[in-house]
């Protein structure tokens, strides 16, 4: 059977795709896809004529595709920076370089799993960075520049949703929040803000808070300081163009806050915003487990991490009514992060 590989690069405008066979021949002409067409892109890859479904190769600054692609049953591989040429300040290594690496040296790539997510095989590096950054993060928290949870004597909880907007799940989440009179905070990625401005306007017009979650959901340890700031600034500019609002909160993808990342963020006019309750909904353990995880851990002042973009978030949507009802039954108001009093 003929082996095929698809290299996918991100740009400011969307995704660029190159598909080669095992001999290095183009299986199809290169194509471009908007960030609002990920479902179509997955269907196209699965149905690509003339051979098997290609194995997909991404790089570590593209954290928006592995979730939906692994959920759809595609083989997804990550090419790490030490295997690649330098990337541009804004954008990934080109698709032709990614696919050629996959074709010529597939054993050097990391197979991304649904359980490990984008950081499959790099968890030790991630946790080491977080550990080394902890003293700096504690000092920022004491200075009011990093927020993990609110006061524990105030009956309020903040639900937060990452990685959107999404063409399907964002609207479903908004409808459920409206049904219960709840407000939330949405940490949006610029890639999706630019592609789905109507969904962003819908979030803002419903009275929810908008936060910055970078442009392409990268593993921040792999960015230069200039690349990191460019991700934040471009995302903020996209939100301002759509809503007129400047996002004042930044949530780092995966919560990756090494000393190097924190140094790159020094002086940036945003408040780091983390969480104290992780629903782990990205692992898709089932709606009942997602709801139980949140309700077992949440209390006054909690910031709850959920997702409504960059993957199949149907389980989160199904779990949300039970989460909201469970919190309301405890007398907890559901507010934005900005409405939680600082501890």
Secondary structure, 3 states (H helix, E strand, C coil): CCCEEEEEEEECCEEEEEEEECCCCECCCCEEECHHHHHHHHHHHHCCCCCCCCEEEEECCCCCCHHHHHHCCCCEEEECHHHCCCCCCCCCCCHHHHHHHHHHCHHHCEECCCCCHHHCCCHHHHHHHHHHHHHHHHHHHHCCCEECCECCCCCEEEEEEEEECCCCHHHHHHHHHHHHCCCCEEEECHHHHHHCHHHHHHHHHCCCEEEECCCCCCCHHHCCHHHHHHHHHHHHHHHHHHHCCCCCEECCHHHCCCHHHHHHHCCCCCEEECCCEECCHHHCCCHHHHHHHHHHHCCCCCEEEEECCCCCCHHHHHHHHHHHHHHHHCCCEEECHHHCCEC
